[in-house]
Amino acid sequence: MEDRRKEIIYFLANRYNISLQDAEEIVGFQFKFIAKRMASGVDNTIRLPYFGKFTVDKKRVMHLNRLKEEKNKKNAKKDIKKI
């Protein structure tokens, strides 16, 4: 998979006469955008034309938030014991 990605980046850099770094940023931008939007919780579904839909399972988000809260509580208890 990584080899195919590098091939695409190299092809785009040569075709459009841009640096490899610029081509890599262009290819990776859409996925950074999706990750950022999903993390913000604004959208339930994000659609990339000609690529597909990315969705967030609400139950999974609730589970992850619960784990995060439990971890924060444990860390708070440890901090209190240190004092």
N, CA, C and O atoms as a Maestro MAE file, in Angstrom:
{
 s_m_m2io_version
 :::
 2.0.0
}

f_m_ct {
 s_m_title
 :::
 protein
 m_atom[332] {
  # First column is atom index #
  i_m_mmod_type
  r_m_x_coord
  r_m_y_coord
  r_m_z_coord
  i_m_residue_number
  s_m_chain_name
  s_m_pdb_residue_name
  s_m_pdb_atom_name
  i_m_atomic_number
  :::
  1 25 0.825 -1.191 0.000 1 A "MET " " N  " 7
  2 3 0.000 0.000 0.000 1 A "MET " " CA " 6
  3 2 0.871 1.257 0.000 1 A "MET " " C  " 6
  4 15 0.617 2.195 -0.756 1 A "MET " " O  " 8
  5 25 1.883 1.269 0.840 2 A "GLU " " N  " 7
  6 3 2.776 2.425 0.917 2 A "GLU " " CA " 6
  7 2 3.522 2.623 -0.400 2 A "GLU " " C  " 6
  8 15 3.744 3.757 -0.825 2 A "GLU " " O  " 8
  9 25 3.910 1.520 -1.048 3 A "ASP " " N  " 7
  10 3 4.604 1.633 -2.334 3 A "ASP " " CA " 6
  11 2 3.707 2.261 -3.386 3 A "ASP " " C  " 6
  12 15 4.155 3.080 -4.189 3 A "ASP " " O  " 8
  13 25 2.439 1.873 -3.379 4 A "ARG " " N  " 7
  14 3 1.480 2.426 -4.345 4 A "ARG " " CA " 6
  15 2 1.276 3.918 -4.093 4 A "ARG " " C  " 6
  16 15 1.158 4.704 -5.033 4 A "ARG " " O  " 8
  17 25 1.236 4.296 -2.827 5 A "ARG " " N  " 7
  18 3 1.071 5.707 -2.467 5 A "ARG " " CA " 6
  19 2 2.266 6.524 -2.964 5 A "ARG " " C  " 6
  20 15 2.102 7.616 -3.509 5 A "ARG " " O  " 8
  21 25 3.456 5.985 -2.769 6 A "LYS " " N  " 7
  22 3 4.658 6.674 -3.238 6 A "LYS " " CA " 6
  23 2 4.666 6.799 -4.756 6 A "LYS " " C  " 6
  24 15 5.093 7.817 -5.300 6 A "LYS " " O  " 8
  25 25 4.196 5.765 -5.430 7 A "GLU " " N  " 7
  26 3 4.092 5.810 -6.891 7 A "GLU " " CA " 6
  27 2 3.184 6.945 -7.343 7 A "GLU " " C  " 6
  28 15 3.517 7.695 -8.260 7 A "GLU " " O  " 8
  29 25 2.041 7.059 -6.693 8 A "ILE " " N  " 7
  30 3 1.074 8.101 -7.046 8 A "ILE " " CA " 6
  31 2 1.663 9.484 -6.797 8 A "ILE " " C  " 6
  32 15 1.511 10.383 -7.624 8 A "ILE " " O  " 8
  33 25 2.330 9.655 -5.674 9 A "ILE " " N  " 7
  34 3 2.945 10.944 -5.348 9 A "ILE " " CA " 6
  35 2 4.010 11.295 -6.379 9 A "ILE " " C  " 6
  36 15 4.069 12.431 -6.849 9 A "ILE " " O  " 8
  37 25 4.842 10.338 -6.730 10 A "TYR " " N  " 7
  38 3 5.886 10.568 -7.718 10 A "TYR " " CA " 6
  39 2 5.275 10.924 -9.079 10 A "TYR " " C  " 6
  40 15 5.739 11.842 -9.754 10 A "TYR " " O  " 8
  41 25 4.235 10.192 -9.471 11 A "PHE " " N  " 7
  42 3 3.566 10.448 -10.746 11 A "PHE " " CA " 6
  43 2 2.994 11.865 -10.788 11 A "PHE " " C  " 6
  44 15 3.178 12.587 -11.767 11 A "PHE " " O  " 8
  45 25 2.292 12.258 -9.706 12 A "LEU " " N  " 7
  46 3 1.688 13.589 -9.668 12 A "LEU " " CA " 6
  47 2 2.738 14.694 -9.663 12 A "LEU " " C  " 6
  48 15 2.558 15.729 -10.306 12 A "LEU " " O  " 8
  49 25 3.827 14.477 -8.943 13 A "ALA " " N  " 7
  50 3 4.896 15.471 -8.899 13 A "ALA " " CA " 6
  51 2 5.494 15.676 -10.287 13 A "ALA " " C  " 6
  52 15 5.750 16.811 -10.691 13 A "ALA " " O  " 8
  53 25 5.714 14.595 -11.012 14 A "ASN " " N  " 7
  54 3 6.271 14.714 -12.366 14 A "ASN " " CA " 6
  55 2 5.271 15.313 -13.342 14 A "ASN " " C  " 6
  56 15 5.628 16.154 -14.167 14 A "ASN " " O  " 8
  57 25 4.041 14.888 -13.249 15 A "ARG " " N  " 7
  58 3 3.018 15.349 -14.199 15 A "ARG " " CA " 6
  59 2 2.755 16.851 -14.073 15 A "ARG " " C  " 6
  60 15 2.622 17.550 -15.078 15 A "ARG " " O  " 8
  61 25 2.682 17.340 -12.837 16 A "TYR " " N  " 7
  62 3 2.352 18.744 -12.617 16 A "TYR " " CA " 6
  63 2 3.566 19.603 -12.295 16 A "TYR " " C  " 6
  64 15 3.430 20.779 -11.956 16 A "TYR " " O  " 8
  65 25 4.749 19.017 -12.400 17 A "ASN " " N  " 7
  66 3 6.000 19.735 -12.207 17 A "ASN " " CA " 6
  67 2 6.049 20.449 -10.848 17 A "ASN " " C  " 6
  68 15 6.333 21.644 -10.767 17 A "ASN " " O  " 8
  69 25 5.767 19.689 -9.795 18 A "ILE " " N  " 7
  70 3 5.839 20.203 -8.429 18 A "ILE " " CA " 6
  71 2 6.792 19.324 -7.632 18 A "ILE " " C  " 6
  72 15 7.168 18.238 -8.072 18 A "ILE " " O  " 8
  73 25 7.176 19.803 -6.460 19 A "SER " " N  " 7
  74 3 8.104 19.016 -5.637 19 A "SER " " CA " 6
  75 2 7.388 17.796 -5.050 19 A "SER " " C  " 6
  76 15 6.162 17.763 -4.945 19 A "SER " " O  " 8
  77 25 8.182 16.802 -4.674 20 A "LEU " " N  " 7
  78 3 7.617 15.600 -4.053 20 A "LEU " " CA " 6
  79 2 6.911 15.939 -2.744 20 A "LEU " " C  " 6
  80 15 5.872 15.366 -2.418 20 A "LEU " " O  " 8
  81 25 7.490 16.880 -1.997 21 A "GLN " " N  " 7
  82 3 6.900 17.273 -0.722 21 A "GLN " " CA " 6
  83 2 5.526 17.916 -0.939 21 A "GLN " " C  " 6
  84 15 4.586 17.631 -0.197 21 A "GLN " " O  " 8
  85 25 5.406 18.779 -1.950 22 A "ASP " " N  " 7
  86 3 4.114 19.402 -2.242 22 A "ASP " " CA " 6
  87 2 3.090 18.357 -2.674 22 A "ASP " " C  " 6
  88 15 1.936 18.406 -2.248 22 A "ASP " " O  " 8
  89 25 3.501 17.421 -3.511 23 A "ALA " " N  " 7
  90 3 2.592 16.366 -3.965 23 A "ALA " " CA " 6
  91 2 2.132 15.511 -2.789 23 A "ALA " " C  " 6
  92 15 0.969 15.113 -2.724 23 A "ALA " " O  " 8
  93 25 3.042 15.229 -1.865 24 A "GLU " " N  " 7
  94 3 2.695 14.426 -0.692 24 A "GLU " " CA " 6
  95 2 1.692 15.157 0.201 24 A "GLU " " C  " 6
  96 15 0.763 14.547 0.731 24 A "GLU " " O  " 8
  97 25 1.886 16.463 0.362 25 A "GLU " " N  " 7
  98 3 0.949 17.249 1.158 25 A "GLU " " CA " 6
  99 2 -0.431 17.278 0.511 25 A "GLU " " C  " 6
  100 15 -1.445 17.196 1.204 25 A "GLU " " O  " 8
  101 25 -0.472 17.393 -0.798 26 A "ILE " " N  " 7
  102 3 -1.739 17.424 -1.521 26 A "ILE " " CA " 6
  103 2 -2.479 16.100 -1.356 26 A "ILE " " C  " 6
  104 15 -3.682 16.087 -1.098 26 A "ILE " " O  " 8
  105 25 -1.771 15.000 -1.501 27 A "VAL " " N  " 7
  106 3 -2.394 13.679 -1.383 27 A "VAL " " CA " 6
  107 2 -2.898 13.440 0.039 27 A "VAL " " C  " 6
  108 15 -3.974 12.872 0.222 27 A "VAL " " O  " 8
  109 25 -2.143 13.861 1.034 28 A "GLY " " N  " 7
  110 3 -2.507 13.610 2.418 28 A "GLY " " CA " 6
  111 2 -3.517 14.586 3.003 28 A "GLY " " C  " 6
  112 15 -4.104 14.313 4.050 28 A "GLY " " O  " 8
  113 25 -3.726 15.719 2.341 29 A "PHE " " N  " 7
  114 3 -4.580 16.761 2.916 29 A "PHE " " CA " 6
  115 2 -6.013 16.294 3.160 29 A "PHE " " C  " 6
  116 15 -6.586 16.568 4.214 29 A "PHE " " O  " 8
  117 25 -6.580 15.604 2.204 30 A "GLN " " N  " 7
  118 3 -7.982 15.210 2.355 30 A "GLN " " CA " 6
  119 2 -8.190 14.306 3.562 30 A "GLN " " C  " 6
  120 15 -9.232 14.377 4.214 30 A "GLN " " O  " 8
  121 25 -7.222 13.464 3.863 31 A "PHE " " N  " 7
  122 3 -7.364 12.574 5.006 31 A "PHE " " CA " 6
  123 2 -7.145 13.313 6.327 31 A "PHE " " C  " 6
  124 15 -7.762 12.979 7.339 31 A "PHE " " O  " 8
  125 25 -6.270 14.311 6.316 32 A "LYS " " N  " 7
  126 3 -6.103 15.146 7.504 32 A "LYS " " CA " 6
  127 2 -7.384 15.925 7.771 32 A "LYS " " C  " 6
  128 15 -7.801 16.088 8.917 32 A "LYS " " O  " 8
  129 25 -8.000 16.404 6.691 33 A "PHE " " N  " 7
  130 3 -9.254 17.141 6.805 33 A "PHE " " CA " 6
  131 2 -10.342 16.254 7.408 33 A "PHE " " C  " 6
  132 15 -11.058 16.674 8.317 33 A "PHE " " O  " 8
  133 25 -10.463 15.037 6.905 34 A "ILE " " N  " 7
  134 3 -11.471 14.102 7.415 34 A "ILE " " CA " 6
  135 2 -11.232 13.811 8.888 34 A "ILE " " C  " 6
  136 15 -12.173 13.827 9.681 34 A "ILE " " O  " 8
  137 25 -9.993 13.548 9.262 35 A "ALA " " N  " 7
  138 3 -9.670 13.247 10.659 35 A "ALA " " CA " 6
  139 2 -10.025 14.424 11.563 35 A "ALA " " C  " 6
  140 15 -10.559 14.238 12.657 35 A "ALA " " O  " 8
  141 25 -9.727 15.630 11.102 36 A "LYS " " N  " 7
  142 3 -10.010 16.828 11.892 36 A "LYS " " CA " 6
  143 2 -11.513 17.019 12.069 36 A "LYS " " C  " 6
  144 15 -11.976 17.310 13.172 36 A "LYS " " O  " 8
  145 25 -12.274 16.857 10.996 37 A "ARG " " N  " 7
  146 3 -13.728 17.037 11.068 37 A "ARG " " CA " 6
  147 2 -14.374 15.964 11.943 37 A "ARG " " C  " 6
  148 15 -15.289 16.261 12.710 37 A "ARG " " O  " 8
  149 25 -13.913 14.737 11.836 38 A "MET " " N  " 7
  150 3 -14.476 13.659 12.646 38 A "MET " " CA " 6
  151 2 -14.145 13.867 14.125 38 A "MET " " C  " 6
  152 15 -14.976 13.602 14.994 38 A "MET " " O  " 8
  153 25 -12.945 14.338 14.403 39 A "ALA " " N  " 7
  154 3 -12.548 14.576 15.788 39 A "ALA " " CA " 6
  155 2 -13.353 15.709 16.413 39 A "ALA " " C  " 6
  156 15 -13.611 15.699 17.617 39 A "ALA " " O  " 8
  157 25 -13.747 16.680 15.604 40 A "SER " " N  " 7
  158 3 -14.508 17.808 16.131 40 A "SER " " CA " 6
  159 2 -15.933 17.418 16.482 40 A "SER " " C  " 6
  160 15 -16.574 18.084 17.296 40 A "SER " " O  " 8
  161 25 -16.440 16.345 15.880 41 A "GLY " " N  " 7
  162 3 -17.794 15.893 16.165 41 A "GLY " " CA " 6
  163 2 -18.863 16.680 15.438 41 A "GLY " " C  " 6
  164 15 -20.046 16.539 15.745 41 A "GLY " " O  " 8
  165 25 -18.471 17.511 14.475 42 A "VAL " " N  " 7
  166 3 -19.427 18.338 13.743 42 A "VAL " " CA " 6
  167 2 -20.278 17.498 12.804 42 A "VAL " " C  " 6
  168 15 -21.494 17.676 12.744 42 A "VAL " " O  " 8
  169 25 -19.660 16.594 12.079 43 A "ASP " " N  " 7
  170 3 -20.368 15.812 11.071 43 A "ASP " " CA " 6
  171 2 -20.453 14.348 11.450 43 A "ASP " " C  " 6
  172 15 -19.539 13.786 12.054 43 A "ASP " " O  " 8
  173 25 -21.575 13.742 11.080 44 A "ASN " " N  " 7
  174 3 -21.712 12.301 11.265 44 A "ASN " " CA " 6
  175 2 -21.139 11.551 10.079 44 A "ASN " " C  " 6
  176 15 -20.558 10.478 10.237 44 A "ASN " " O  " 8
  177 25 -21.304 12.122 8.880 45 A "THR " " N  " 7
  178 3 -20.821 11.491 7.660 45 A "THR " " CA " 6
  179 2 -20.102 12.523 6.810 45 A "THR " " C  " 6
  180 15 -20.581 13.641 6.626 45 A "THR " " O  " 8
  181 25 -18.959 12.134 6.303 46 A "ILE " " N  " 7
  182 3 -18.201 12.990 5.393 46 A "ILE " " CA " 6
  183 2 -18.033 12.225 4.099 46 A "ILE " " C  " 6
  184 15 -17.587 11.078 4.096 46 A "ILE " " O  " 8
  185 25 -18.392 12.867 2.997 47 A "ARG " " N  " 7
  186 3 -18.325 12.221 1.696 47 A "ARG " " CA " 6
  187 2 -17.260 12.881 0.844 47 A "ARG " " C  " 6
  188 15 -17.247 14.100 0.674 47 A "ARG " " O  " 8
  189 25 -16.372 12.064 0.313 48 A "LEU " " N  " 7
  190 3 -15.387 12.534 -0.657 48 A "LEU " " CA " 6
  191 2 -15.842 12.068 -2.038 48 A "LEU " " C  " 6
  192 15 -15.955 10.866 -2.276 48 A "LEU " " O  " 8
  193 25 -16.101 12.995 -2.940 49 A "PRO " " N  " 7
  194 3 -16.563 12.598 -4.272 49 A "PRO " " CA " 6
  195 2 -15.600 11.614 -4.937 49 A "PRO " " C  " 6
  196 15 -14.384 11.800 -4.893 49 A "PRO " " O  " 8
  197 25 -16.139 10.592 -5.537 50 A "TYR " " N  " 7
  198 3 -15.401 9.555 -6.256 50 A "TYR " " CA " 6
  199 2 -14.524 8.697 -5.349 50 A "TYR " " C  " 6
  200 15 -13.704 7.918 -5.834 50 A "TYR " " O  " 8
  201 25 -14.694 8.838 -4.031 51 A "PHE " " N  " 7
  202 3 -13.870 8.038 -3.123 51 A "PHE " " CA " 6
  203 2 -14.715 7.247 -2.141 51 A "PHE " " C  " 6
  204 15 -14.515 6.042 -1.988 51 A "PHE " " O  " 8
  205 25 -15.656 7.903 -1.473 52 A "GLY " " N  " 7
  206 3 -16.515 7.189 -0.549 52 A "GLY " " CA " 6
  207 2 -16.954 8.038 0.619 52 A "GLY " " C  " 6
  208 15 -16.667 9.233 0.688 52 A "GLY " " O  " 8
  209 25 -17.665 7.390 1.546 53 A "LYS " " N  " 7
  210 3 -18.164 8.056 2.741 53 A "LYS " " CA " 6
  211 2 -17.411 7.565 3.963 53 A "LYS " " C  " 6
  212 15 -17.064 6.389 4.073 53 A "LYS " " O  " 8
  213 25 -17.169 8.484 4.869 54 A "PHE " " N  " 7
  214 3 -16.538 8.161 6.132 54 A "PHE " " CA " 6
  215 2 -17.538 8.504 7.221 54 A "PHE " " C  " 6
  216 15 -18.024 9.633 7.287 54 A "PHE " " O  " 8
  217 25 -17.847 7.547 8.070 55 A "THR " " N  " 7
  218 3 -18.828 7.768 9.120 55 A "THR " " CA " 6
  219 2 -18.230 7.459 10.487 55 A "THR " " C  " 6
  220 15 -17.244 6.733 10.619 55 A "THR " " O  " 8
  221 25 -18.865 8.039 11.492 56 A "VAL " " N  " 7
  222 3 -18.466 7.804 12.874 56 A "VAL " " CA " 6
  223 2 -19.611 7.089 13.569 56 A "VAL " " C  " 6
  224 15 -20.757 7.536 13.522 56 A "VAL " " O  " 8
  225 25 -19.297 5.985 14.208 57 A "ASP " " N  " 7
  226 3 -20.292 5.250 14.973 57 A "ASP " " CA " 6
  227 2 -20.464 5.943 16.327 57 A "ASP " " C  " 6
  228 15 -19.511 6.046 17.099 57 A "ASP " " O  " 8
  229 25 -21.674 6.416 16.612 58 A "LYS " " N  " 7
  230 3 -21.919 7.166 17.846 58 A "LYS " " CA " 6
  231 2 -21.630 6.336 19.090 58 A "LYS " " C  " 6
  232 15 -21.154 6.870 20.092 58 A "LYS " " O  " 8
  233 25 -21.910 5.045 19.040 59 A "LYS " " N  " 7
  234 3 -21.638 4.180 20.193 59 A "LYS " " CA " 6
  235 2 -20.137 4.094 20.451 59 A "LYS " " C  " 6
  236 15 -19.695 4.061 21.599 59 A "LYS " " O  " 8
  237 25 -19.362 4.057 19.374 60 A "ARG " " N  " 7
  238 3 -17.905 3.990 19.524 60 A "ARG " " CA " 6
  239 2 -17.368 5.285 20.145 60 A "ARG " " C  " 6
  240 15 -16.470 5.254 20.986 60 A "ARG " " O  " 8
  241 25 -17.924 6.406 19.724 61 A "VAL " " N  " 7
  242 3 -17.513 7.699 20.282 61 A "VAL " " CA " 6
  243 2 -17.847 7.755 21.769 61 A "VAL " " C  " 6
  244 15 -17.028 8.197 22.575 61 A "VAL " " O  " 8
  245 25 -19.040 7.311 22.131 62 A "MET " " N  " 7
  246 3 -19.426 7.305 23.542 62 A "MET " " CA " 6
  247 2 -18.493 6.411 24.357 62 A "MET " " C  " 6
  248 15 -18.101 6.766 25.468 62 A "MET " " O  " 8
  249 25 -18.142 5.255 23.805 63 A "HIS " " N  " 7
  250 3 -17.238 4.335 24.495 63 A "HIS " " CA " 6
  251 2 -15.859 4.973 24.694 63 A "HIS " " C  " 6
  252 15 -15.287 4.895 25.781 63 A "HIS " " O  " 8
  253 25 -15.337 5.596 23.656 64 A "LEU " " N  " 7
  254 3 -14.021 6.237 23.762 64 A "LEU " " CA " 6
  255 2 -14.041 7.395 24.748 64 A "LEU " " C  " 6
  256 15 -13.087 7.584 25.502 64 A "LEU " " O  " 8
  257 25 -15.113 8.168 24.749 65 A "ASN " " N  " 7
  258 3 -15.230 9.276 25.701 65 A "ASN " " CA " 6
  259 2 -15.296 8.762 27.131 65 A "ASN " " C  " 6
  260 15 -14.712 9.359 28.036 65 A "ASN " " O  " 8
  261 25 -16.005 7.657 27.338 66 A "ARG " " N  " 7
  262 3 -16.096 7.058 28.669 66 A "ARG " " CA " 6
  263 2 -14.707 6.605 29.136 66 A "ARG " " C  " 6
  264 15 -14.328 6.846 30.282 66 A "ARG " " O  " 8
  265 25 -13.957 5.956 28.259 67 A "LEU " " N  " 7
  266 3 -12.603 5.519 28.618 67 A "LEU " " CA " 6
  267 2 -11.704 6.709 28.950 67 A "LEU " " C  " 6
  268 15 -10.894 6.654 29.875 67 A "LEU " " O  " 8
  269 25 -11.860 7.767 28.191 68 A "LYS " " N  " 7
  270 3 -11.062 8.967 28.416 68 A "LYS " " CA " 6
  271 2 -11.378 9.584 29.779 68 A "LYS " " C  " 6
  272 15 -10.475 10.002 30.505 68 A "LYS " " O  " 8
  273 25 -12.666 9.638 30.120 69 A "GLU " " N  " 7
  274 3 -13.076 10.178 31.424 69 A "GLU " " CA " 6
  275 2 -12.536 9.329 32.568 69 A "GLU " " C  " 6
  276 15 -12.069 9.864 33.573 69 A "GLU " " O  " 8
  277 25 -12.598 8.005 32.419 70 A "GLU " " N  " 7
  278 3 -12.080 7.115 33.462 70 A "GLU " " CA " 6
  279 2 -10.587 7.312 33.656 70 A "GLU " " C  " 6
  280 15 -10.091 7.313 34.783 70 A "GLU " " O  " 8
  281 25 -9.879 7.476 32.556 71 A "LYS " " N  " 7
  282 3 -8.433 7.697 32.635 71 A "LYS " " CA " 6
  283 2 -8.138 9.020 33.345 71 A "LYS " " C  " 6
  284 15 -7.226 9.096 34.168 71 A "LYS " " O  " 8
  285 25 -8.908 10.056 33.028 72 A "ASN " " N  " 7
  286 3 -8.712 11.355 33.686 72 A "ASN " " CA " 6
  287 2 -8.992 11.277 35.180 72 A "ASN " " C  " 6
  288 15 -8.291 11.903 35.975 72 A "ASN " " O  " 8
  289 25 -10.017 10.509 35.571 73 A "LYS " " N  " 7
  290 3 -10.332 10.346 36.985 73 A "LYS " " CA " 6
  291 2 -9.204 9.638 37.715 73 A "LYS " " C  " 6
  292 15 -8.836 10.025 38.824 73 A "LYS " " O  " 8
  293 25 -8.650 8.590 37.088 74 A "LYS " " N  " 7
  294 3 -7.545 7.862 37.709 74 A "LYS " " CA " 6
  295 2 -6.330 8.762 37.875 74 A "LYS " " C  " 6
  296 15 -5.666 8.727 38.911 74 A "LYS " " O  " 8
  297 25 -6.036 9.569 36.859 75 A "ASN " " N  " 7
  298 3 -4.898 10.476 36.944 75 A "ASN " " CA " 6
  299 2 -5.120 11.536 38.014 75 A "ASN " " C  " 6
  300 15 -4.178 11.927 38.703 75 A "ASN " " O  " 8
  301 25 -6.351 12.002 38.157 76 A "ALA " " N  " 7
  302 3 -6.667 12.997 39.194 76 A "ALA " " CA " 6
  303 2 -6.470 12.391 40.576 76 A "ALA " " C  " 6
  304 15 -5.948 13.059 41.469 76 A "ALA " " O  " 8
  305 25 -6.877 11.138 40.770 77 A "LYS " " N  " 7
  306 3 -6.699 10.473 42.065 77 A "LYS " " CA " 6
  307 2 -5.219 10.306 42.392 77 A "LYS " " C  " 6
  308 15 -4.806 10.470 43.540 77 A "LYS " " O  " 8
  309 25 -4.416 9.975 41.362 78 A "LYS " " N  " 7
  310 3 -2.976 9.838 41.577 78 A "LYS " " CA " 6
  311 2 -2.352 11.156 41.982 78 A "LYS " " C  " 6
  312 15 -1.482 11.204 42.852 78 A "LYS " " O  " 8
  313 25 -2.806 12.239 41.339 79 A "ASP " " N  " 7
  314 3 -2.275 13.551 41.667 79 A "ASP " " CA " 6
  315 2 -2.627 13.962 43.098 79 A "ASP " " C  " 6
  316 15 -1.816 14.576 43.791 79 A "ASP " " O  " 8
  317 25 -3.833 13.621 43.531 80 A "ILE " " N  " 7
  318 3 -4.270 13.949 44.888 80 A "ILE " " CA " 6
  319 2 -3.440 13.173 45.904 80 A "ILE " " C  " 6
  320 15 -3.073 13.723 46.942 80 A "ILE " " O  " 8
  321 25 -3.140 11.913 45.627 81 A "LYS " " N  " 7
  322 3 -2.347 11.084 46.543 81 A "LYS " " CA " 6
  323 2 -0.921 11.617 46.672 81 A "LYS " " C  " 6
  324 15 -0.308 11.497 47.733 81 A "LYS " " O  " 8
  325 25 -0.392 12.206 45.596 82 A "LYS " " N  " 7
  326 3 0.967 12.742 45.623 82 A "LYS " " CA " 6
  327 2 1.068 13.954 46.539 82 A "LYS " " C  " 6
  328 15 2.124 14.226 47.111 82 A "LYS " " O  " 8
  329 25 -0.034 14.674 46.673 83 A "ILE " " N  " 7
  330 3 -0.033 15.889 47.500 83 A "ILE " " CA " 6
  331 2 -0.121 15.491 48.907 83 A "ILE " " C  " 6
  332 15 -0.137 16.348 49.791 83 A "ILE " " O  " 8
  :::
 }
 m_bond[331] {
  # First column is bond index #
  i_m_from
  i_m_to
  i_m_order
  :::
  1 1 2 1
  2 2 3 1
  3 3 4 2
  4 3 5 1
  5 5 6 1
  6 6 7 1
  7 7 8 2
  8 7 9 1
  9 9 10 1
  10 10 11 1
  11 11 12 2
  12 11 13 1
  13 13 14 1
  14 14 15 1
  15 15 16 2
  16 15 17 1
  17 17 18 1
  18 18 19 1
  19 19 20 2
  20 19 21 1
  21 21 22 1
  22 22 23 1
  23 23 24 2
  24 23 25 1
  25 25 26 1
  26 26 27 1
  27 27 28 2
  28 27 29 1
  29 29 30 1
  30 30 31 1
  31 31 32 2
  32 31 33 1
  33 33 34 1
  34 34 35 1
  35 35 36 2
  36 35 37 1
  37 37 38 1
  38 38 39 1
  39 39 40 2
  40 39 41 1
  41 41 42 1
  42 42 43 1
  43 43 44 2
  44 43 45 1
  45 45 46 1
  46 46 47 1
  47 47 48 2
  48 47 49 1
  49 49 50 1
  50 50 51 1
  51 51 52 2
  52 51 53 1
  53 53 54 1
  54 54 55 1
  55 55 56 2
  56 55 57 1
  57 57 58 1
  58 58 59 1
  59 59 60 2
  60 59 61 1
  61 61 62 1
  62 62 63 1
  63 63 64 2
  64 63 65 1
  65 65 66 1
  66 66 67 1
  67 67 68 2
  68 67 69 1
  69 69 70 1
  70 70 71 1
  71 71 72 2
  72 71 73 1
  73 73 74 1
  74 74 75 1
  75 75 76 2
  76 75 77 1
  77 77 78 1
  78 78 79 1
  79 79 80 2
  80 79 81 1
  81 81 82 1
  82 82 83 1
  83 83 84 2
  84 83 85 1
  85 85 86 1
  86 86 87 1
  87 87 88 2
  88 87 89 1
  89 89 90 1
  90 90 91 1
  91 91 92 2
  92 91 93 1
  93 93 94 1
  94 94 95 1
  95 95 96 2
  96 95 97 1
  97 97 98 1
  98 98 99 1
  99 99 100 2
  100 99 101 1
  101 101 102 1
  102 102 103 1
  103 103 104 2
  104 103 105 1
  105 105 106 1
  106 106 107 1
  107 107 108 2
  108 107 109 1
  109 109 110 1
  110 110 111 1
  111 111 112 2
  112 111 113 1
  113 113 114 1
  114 114 115 1
  115 115 116 2
  116 115 117 1
  117 117 118 1
  118 118 119 1
  119 119 120 2
  120 119 121 1
  121 121 122 1
  122 122 123 1
  123 123 124 2
  124 123 125 1
  125 125 126 1
  126 126 127 1
  127 127 128 2
  128 127 129 1
  129 129 130 1
  130 130 131 1
  131 131 132 2
  132 131 133 1
  133 133 134 1
  134 134 135 1
  135 135 136 2
  136 135 137 1
  137 137 138 1
  138 138 139 1
  139 139 140 2
  140 139 141 1
  141 141 142 1
  142 142 143 1
  143 143 144 2
  144 143 145 1
  145 145 146 1
  146 146 147 1
  147 147 148 2
  148 147 149 1
  149 149 150 1
  150 150 151 1
  151 151 152 2
  152 151 153 1
  153 153 154 1
  154 154 155 1
  155 155 156 2
  156 155 157 1
  157 157 158 1
  158 158 159 1
  159 159 160 2
  160 159 161 1
  161 161 162 1
  162 162 163 1
  163 163 164 2
  164 163 165 1
  165 165 166 1
  166 166 167 1
  167 167 168 2
  168 167 169 1
  169 169 170 1
  170 170 171 1
  171 171 172 2
  172 171 173 1
  173 173 174 1
  174 174 175 1
  175 175 176 2
  176 175 177 1
  177 177 178 1
  178 178 179 1
  179 179 180 2
  180 179 181 1
  181 181 182 1
  182 182 183 1
  183 183 184 2
  184 183 185 1
  185 185 186 1
  186 186 187 1
  187 187 188 2
  188 187 189 1
  189 189 190 1
  190 190 191 1
  191 191 192 2
  192 191 193 1
  193 193 194 1
  194 194 195 1
  195 195 196 2
  196 195 197 1
  197 197 198 1
  198 198 199 1
  199 199 200 2
  200 199 201 1
  201 201 202 1
  202 202 203 1
  203 203 204 2
  204 203 205 1
  205 205 206 1
  206 206 207 1
  207 207 208 2
  208 207 209 1
  209 209 210 1
  210 210 211 1
  211 211 212 2
  212 211 213 1
  213 213 214 1
  214 214 215 1
  215 215 216 2
  216 215 217 1
  217 217 218 1
  218 218 219 1
  219 219 220 2
  220 219 221 1
  221 221 222 1
  222 222 223 1
  223 223 224 2
  224 223 225 1
  225 225 226 1
  226 226 227 1
  227 227 228 2
  228 227 229 1
  229 229 230 1
  230 230 231 1
  231 231 232 2
  232 231 233 1
  233 233 234 1
  234 234 235 1
  235 235 236 2
  236 235 237 1
  237 237 238 1
  238 238 239 1
  239 239 240 2
  240 239 241 1
  241 241 242 1
  242 242 243 1
  243 243 244 2
  244 243 245 1
  245 245 246 1
  246 246 247 1
  247 247 248 2
  248 247 249 1
  249 249 250 1
  250 250 251 1
  251 251 252 2
  252 251 253 1
  253 253 254 1
  254 254 255 1
  255 255 256 2
  256 255 257 1
  257 257 258 1
  258 258 259 1
  259 259 260 2
  260 259 261 1
  261 261 262 1
  262 262 263 1
  263 263 264 2
  264 263 265 1
  265 265 266 1
  266 266 267 1
  267 267 268 2
  268 267 269 1
  269 269 270 1
  270 270 271 1
  271 271 272 2
  272 271 273 1
  273 273 274 1
  274 274 275 1
  275 275 276 2
  276 275 277 1
  277 277 278 1
  278 278 279 1
  279 279 280 2
  280 279 281 1
  281 281 282 1
  282 282 283 1
  283 283 284 2
  284 283 285 1
  285 285 286 1
  286 286 287 1
  287 287 288 2
  288 287 289 1
  289 289 290 1
  290 290 291 1
  291 291 292 2
  292 291 293 1
  293 293 294 1
  294 294 295 1
  295 295 296 2
  296 295 297 1
  297 297 298 1
  298 298 299 1
  299 299 300 2
  300 299 301 1
  301 301 302 1
  302 302 303 1
  303 303 304 2
  304 303 305 1
  305 305 306 1
  306 306 307 1
  307 307 308 2
  308 307 309 1
  309 309 310 1
  310 310 311 1
  311 311 312 2
  312 311 313 1
  313 313 314 1
  314 314 315 1
  315 315 316 2
  316 315 317 1
  317 317 318 1
  318 318 319 1
  319 319 320 2
  320 319 321 1
  321 321 322 1
  322 322 323 1
  323 323 324 2
  324 323 325 1
  325 325 326 1
  326 326 327 1
  327 327 328 2
  328 327 329 1
  329 329 330 1
  330 330 331 1
  331 331 332 2
  :::
 }
}
